[in-house]
Amino acid sequence: MATDAFTLAPVTHTLSNGLRLLVTPMPYARSVSISVYFAAGSRYEPAEADAGLSHFLEHLCFKGTVRRPKPLDISMELDAIGGNINAATNRELTVYYAKVTPEHLEQATDVLADMLRNSTLIDSEIERERGVILEELAAVEDSPTEQVSVLLDQQLWPGQPHGRDVAGTDQSVSEMPNPRIVDYYHRQYVPNATVVSLAGAISVEAGRELIERHFGDWAPGTPHDWVRNTDEPRGPRIALLEKDTEQAHVAIGMRGLCSTDEDRYALDLFSIILGEGMSSRLFSRLREELGLCYDIHSYMSTLLDTGMFGIYAGVDPDNTTETVREISRELMRSLAPVAEDELARAKAVSRSRTQLRLEDTRSVSAMYGSLAVLGLPMRTPEEALARSQAVTVEDIRRVAARVIREDALHLSIVGTVDAEPLGTAFSLGN
């Protein structure tokens, strides 16, 4: 069926207990997705001892309720539904979601509501899951690509919740008191800190009735707020984690833009030009011309009051210094205006990515649900793309100059490399 994907817009409704509901009907869809978002994440964990609390709780909500007392009771019921049911925690939100065929939506919603409202959080399950999360942290230790990302975050935001690993540390997870987890559950998992986003083969009326039925009698509470960013101090300019790896894993990062900054559309296009795809500047120069690396790419991340722009490369340890030097040169080159055809290609890539995401009910549910729980403008894809399409060459030059500054650059490396020449190579003026 031919459809105009950009007419998709949610109908919003707020329950009497403060829960916000978004329903986005997609008449051509054969699935329906429900995403339940909470104002819970690492930015709601002010103390280092609380690091990983939100992530820990996310795991535990699958471990038993009053009606479904055993983890197997939940997993068997979810497996019988089919589809895709999972959860995730990041810095500013936690989400539980299911993508199912319409006839299974009622049951999936019932299971999710039960998990999120009635988890028992018994001590034996907390202790069992504590070991699972410690194994998850150990897996990060075995993944240099993840380690270098964590290291870079620590440099950008030292001592702040958003500069920590969302899953916490061995010490914080090992020592986290069970009552602290239970208290956090009852404080943050309340309807007035919750957004439910439905998208797909469902009507607005049916969506309202479904959510009223499963969440309408949920009592509101007083959730904690998130921890604001402080600009200073910043971590060391260069951080090296010595590790016996086949590759050196290199990450260069700088403070970026926050989620409400209108320049984020220009920064997104700049990232595509610089390091996303095989025709990007970094890929063309460092891989195709110089053969320095196999994987190199740029990326951006926005938070409510800060953000970051980063570049990652996996290289032979002997090529580390030259790779850092060439990336620095490309960053310096990026301060000059980009070509009109480069910008046109980036806009085409951005538009295509958006169109492809809008075929998926889970993506649509996630797009609107995340905007709502973060308190961001509820722009339709058409409105967001209009802002992207309006970006000019001058906008790209200006946003590059805002972000790429000598005093703002940080370099993280995981591997075995010669650290001495890095200081000279890591400079916009090299």
C-alpha positions in Angstrom: 0.0 0.0 0.0 1.4 3.4 -0.9 1.4 5.7 2.1 2.9 9.1 3.1 5.0 8.1 6.0 5.4 11.7 7.1 1.8 12.1 8.0 2.4 9.9 11.1 1.7 11.9 14.3 0.6 10.7 17.7 -2.6 11.5 19.5 -1.8 12.4 23.1 -3.8 11.7 26.2 -3.0 12.1 29.9 -4.5 9.8 32.5 -5.8 11.1 35.8 -2.7 9.7 37.5 -0.4 11.7 35.3 0.7 8.9 32.9 1.1 10.3 29.4 -0.2 8.2 26.5 0.8 8.5 22.8 -1.1 6.6 20.1 0.2 6.6 16.5 -2.1 4.6 14.2 -0.3 3.1 11.2 -3.1 1.7 9.1 -0.8 -0.2 6.7 1.1 -1.9 9.6 0.8 -5.6 10.5 2.3 -5.2 13.9 1.8 -3.0 17.0 4.5 -1.8 19.4 4.1 -0.7 22.9 7.0 1.2 24.6 6.8 2.1 28.3 9.3 4.9 29.2 10.4 5.9 32.7 12.3 8.9 33.9 15.1 6.7 35.2 18.7 6.3 34.1 22.2 7.0 35.1 21.5 10.7 35.4 19.1 9.9 38.2 21.9 8.4 40.2 23.8 11.2 41.9 26.2 9.2 44.0 28.9 7.0 42.7 27.6 4.3 45.0 24.4 4.4 43.0 26.0 3.8 39.6 24.2 1.2 37.7 21.0 1.4 39.9 18.6 2.0 37.0 20.2 -0.8 34.9 20.1 -3.2 37.8 16.3 -2.5 38.4 15.6 -3.0 34.7 17.0 -6.5 34.9 15.0 -7.3 38.1 11.6 -6.4 36.6 11.8 -9.6 34.6 12.4 -11.7 37.7 8.9 -12.2 39.2 5.7 -10.5 40.2 2.9 -11.3 42.6 0.9 -12.9 39.8 3.9 -14.4 38.1 6.2 -15.3 40.9 9.1 -16.9 39.0 11.2 -15.6 36.2 10.2 -18.6 34.1 6.5 -17.6 34.5 7.3 -14.4 32.7 9.7 -15.7 30.1 7.4 -18.6 29.1 4.5 -16.3 28.6 6.5 -13.8 26.6 8.0 -16.6 24.5 4.4 -17.8 23.7 3.4 -14.4 22.5 6.3 -14.3 20.0 7.4 -11.0 18.6 10.1 -8.9 20.2 10.0 -8.0 23.9 13.0 -6.4 25.7 14.2 -3.4 27.7 17.0 -0.9 27.8 18.5 1.7 30.1 20.6 4.7 29.1 21.6 7.9 30.7 18.2 9.7 30.7 15.5 7.0 30.4 14.6 3.4 30.8 12.3 1.7 28.3 10.4 -1.6 28.3 8.9 -2.5 24.9 7.1 -5.2 22.9 6.5 -5.5 19.2 3.7 -8.1 18.5 0.9 -8.9 16.2 -2.3 -7.1 17.2 -4.0 -10.2 18.7 -1.2 -10.5 21.3 -1.1 -6.8 22.3 -3.5 -7.3 25.2 -1.4 -10.1 26.7 1.9 -8.3 26.1 0.5 -5.2 27.8 -0.7 -7.2 30.8 2.7 -8.8 31.3 4.5 -5.4 31.0 2.1 -3.7 33.3 2.5 -6.5 35.9 6.3 -6.4 35.7 6.5 -2.6 36.0 3.9 -2.2 38.8 4.1 -5.4 40.8 7.7 -6.8 40.7 8.5 -8.5 44.0 12.2 -7.8 44.0 12.9 -10.6 46.4 16.4 -10.9 47.9 17.3 -14.2 46.2 16.6 -12.9 42.7 18.5 -9.6 43.5 21.5 -11.6 44.5 21.3 -13.9 41.5 21.0 -11.0 39.1 23.8 -9.2 40.8 26.1 -12.0 39.5 24.6 -11.7 36.0 25.4 -8.0 35.9 28.9 -8.5 37.1 29.4 -10.9 34.2 28.0 -8.2 31.9 30.5 -5.8 33.2 33.3 -8.4 32.7 32.2 -8.7 29.1 32.8 -4.9 28.7 36.4 -5.6 30.0 36.7 -8.0 27.1 35.4 -5.5 24.5 38.0 -2.8 23.8 35.5 -0.9 21.6 33.2 -0.5 24.6 36.0 0.2 27.0 37.4 3.1 24.9 33.9 4.6 24.8 33.5 4.5 28.6 37.0 5.9 28.9 36.1 8.8 26.7 32.9 9.6 28.6 35.0 9.7 31.8 37.3 12.3 30.2 34.4 14.5 29.0 32.3 14.4 32.2 34.6 13.3 35.1 32.8 12.6 38.3 29.3 13.1 36.8 26.6 10.5 36.4 26.6 10.8 32.6 30.3 10.2 32.5 29.9 6.7 34.1 29.1 3.4 32.5 25.3 3.1 32.6 25.7 -0.5 34.1 27.9 0.8 36.9 31.1 -0.6 38.3 32.1 -3.8 39.9 32.2 -2.1 43.3 28.8 -0.2 42.9 27.0 -3.3 41.7 28.6 -5.6 44.3 27.8 -3.3 47.2 24.4 -1.9 46.2 22.0 -2.6 49.1 18.8 -4.4 48.3 16.6 -1.9 50.0 18.1 0.9 47.9 16.9 -0.9 44.7 13.5 -1.4 46.2 13.2 2.2 47.2 14.3 3.4 43.8 11.7 1.2 42.2 8.8 2.6 44.2 10.0 6.2 43.8 10.8 6.3 40.0 8.4 3.7 38.6 5.3 5.8 39.1 2.7 6.9 36.5 3.6 10.6 36.6 7.1 9.7 35.5 5.9 7.4 32.8 5.1 7.6 29.1 3.4 4.8 27.1 3.8 5.0 23.4 1.7 2.8 21.1 2.3 2.7 17.3 1.0 0.4 14.5 -2.2 -1.5 13.9 -4.3 0.1 16.6 -6.9 2.8 16.8 -6.7 5.8 19.2 -9.8 4.7 21.1 -8.6 1.1 21.5 -5.2 2.4 22.7 -6.8 4.6 25.3 -9.0 1.8 26.6 -6.1 -0.7 26.8 -3.9 1.6 28.8 -6.6 2.8 31.1 -7.4 -0.8 31.8 -3.9 -1.8 32.7 -2.4 1.5 34.2 -5.4 3.7 35.1 -5.6 2.7 38.8 -1.8 3.1 39.4 -1.1 5.6 42.2 1.2 8.5 41.4 4.3 9.4 43.4 7.1 11.8 43.8 10.1 10.8 41.6 13.6 12.2 41.9 14.8 14.6 39.2 17.9 14.2 37.0 21.4 15.5 37.8 22.4 18.6 35.8 25.6 18.9 33.9 28.6 21.0 35.1 31.0 22.2 32.4 34.1 21.9 34.6 36.3 20.2 35.5 37.1 18.1 32.5 39.3 15.0 32.4 42.8 14.6 31.0 43.4 15.5 27.3 44.8 12.1 26.6 44.0 8.8 28.4 45.7 5.5 27.6 44.5 2.2 28.9 47.3 -0.3 28.3 45.9 -3.6 27.1 47.3 -6.5 25.1 45.0 -6.2 22.0 45.5 -7.0 18.3 44.3 -3.5 17.4 44.6 -0.1 19.1 41.1 1.3 19.7 41.2 5.1 19.3 38.4 7.5 20.2 38.5 11.3 19.9 35.7 13.2 21.5 34.6 16.7 22.3 31.6 18.3 24.0 28.8 18.5 21.5 25.2 19.9 21.5 22.3 19.3 23.8 18.9 17.8 22.7 17.2 21.2 22.3 20.0 23.0 20.4 18.7 23.8 16.9 22.2 23.4 15.5 21.9 19.6 16.1 20.4 19.2 12.7 23.5 20.8 11.1 25.8 18.7 13.4 24.0 15.5 12.3 24.7 16.4 8.6 28.3 17.4 9.5 28.8 13.9 11.0 27.5 12.2 7.9 29.9 14.3 5.7 32.9 13.7 8.0 32.6 10.1 9.0 29.4 8.2 8.3 29.6 5.9 5.2 32.1 4.8 2.7 32.1 8.2 0.9 32.7 10.2 4.1 35.9 12.2 4.4 37.4 10.1 7.2 36.7 6.8 5.4 38.0 8.0 2.1 41.2 9.4 3.5 42.2 7.1 6.3 41.0 3.8 4.9 40.9 4.1 1.1 43.8 6.4 0.5 46.2 5.6 3.4 45.1 2.1 4.4 45.5 3.0 8.1 42.4 1.3 9.5 39.5 -1.0 8.7 36.8 0.7 10.8 36.5 4.5 11.2 33.4 6.5 11.8 32.1 9.6 13.5 29.0 9.9 15.7 27.0 12.3 17.9 25.1 12.0 21.1 22.7 14.5 22.6 21.7 14.8 26.2 19.2 17.3 27.8 21.8 19.8 28.7 25.0 18.7 27.0 26.2 16.3 24.3 29.3 14.9 22.6 30.7 14.5 19.1 33.1 11.6 18.6 35.3 9.7 16.2 36.3 6.0 16.5 39.0 4.1 14.7 40.4 0.6 15.1 44.0 0.5 13.9 47.2 -1.5 14.0 49.1 -0.3 17.1 52.0 0.8 14.9 49.7 3.1 13.0 48.1 4.8 16.0 50.1 8.0 15.9 49.7 8.5 12.2 45.9 7.8 12.5 45.6 10.4 15.3 47.5 12.9 13.2 45.3 12.3 10.1 42.1 12.6 12.1 43.3 15.8 13.6 44.0 17.1 10.1 40.6 16.2 8.9 39.0 18.0 11.8 41.1 21.1 11.0 40.0 20.8 7.3 36.4 20.6 8.5 36.6 24.1 9.8 36.5 25.3 6.1 33.2 25.4 4.3 32.0 22.1 2.9 31.1 21.7 -0.7 27.4 22.0 -1.8 27.4 18.5 -3.3 28.7 17.0 0.0 25.8 18.7 1.9 23.3 17.5 -0.7 24.5 13.9 -0.3 24.3 14.2 3.5 20.7 15.4 3.3 19.8 12.5 1.1 21.3 10.1 3.5 19.5 11.7 6.5 16.1 11.6 4.7 16.5 8.0 3.6 17.4 6.9 7.1 14.3 8.6 8.5 12.0 7.1 5.9 13.3 3.6 6.5 12.8 3.9 10.2 9.2 4.9 9.8 8.3 1.6 8.3 8.9 0.0 11.7 6.2 0.3 14.4 8.8 -0.1 17.1 10.9 2.8 15.7 7.8 5.1 15.5 6.8 4.1 19.1 10.3 4.8 20.3 10.7 8.1 18.4 7.6 9.7 20.0 7.9 8.0 23.4 11.5 9.1 24.0 10.7 12.7 23.0 7.8 12.8 25.4 9.6 11.3 28.4 12.5 13.7 27.9 10.2 16.7 27.5 11.4 17.5 24.1 9.3 19.1 21.3 7.0 16.5 19.7 8.1 17.2 16.1 6.9 15.0 13.3 9.5 13.4 11.0 8.4 15.9 8.4 9.0 18.8 10.7 12.4 17.5 11.7 13.4 16.8 8.1 12.4 20.3 7.1 14.8 21.7 9.6 17.5 19.3 8.3 16.8 20.2 4.7 17.1 23.9 5.5 20.7 23.6 6.7 23.2 25.6 4.7 26.9 25.3 4.0 27.3 28.3 6.3 25.4 26.4 9.1 27.8 23.5 8.7 30.8 25.7 9.0 29.4 27.5 12.0 28.5 24.3 13.9 31.9 22.8 13.1 33.6 25.9 14.6 31.3 25.6 17.7 32.3 22.0 18.4 35.9 21.6 17.0 38.2 23.6 19.3 41.7 22.7 20.3 41.0 23.1 24.0 37.9 20.8 23.8 39.5 17.7 22.2 40.0 14.5 24.2 41.8 11.4 23.1 41.2 7.9 24.5 43.1 4.8 23.5 42.8 1.2 24.5 45.7 -1.0 23.4 49.5 -1.1 23.5 51.0 2.0 21.9 53.8 4.4 22.2 52.3 7.3 24.1 55.1 9.8 23.7 54.5 11.0 20.1 50.7 11.2 20.6 50.8 14.7 22.2 52.3 16.2 19.1 50.1 14.3 16.7 46.9 15.2 18.6 46.7 18.8 17.6 44.6 20.8 15.0 47.8 22.5 14.0 50.0 19.5 13.3 
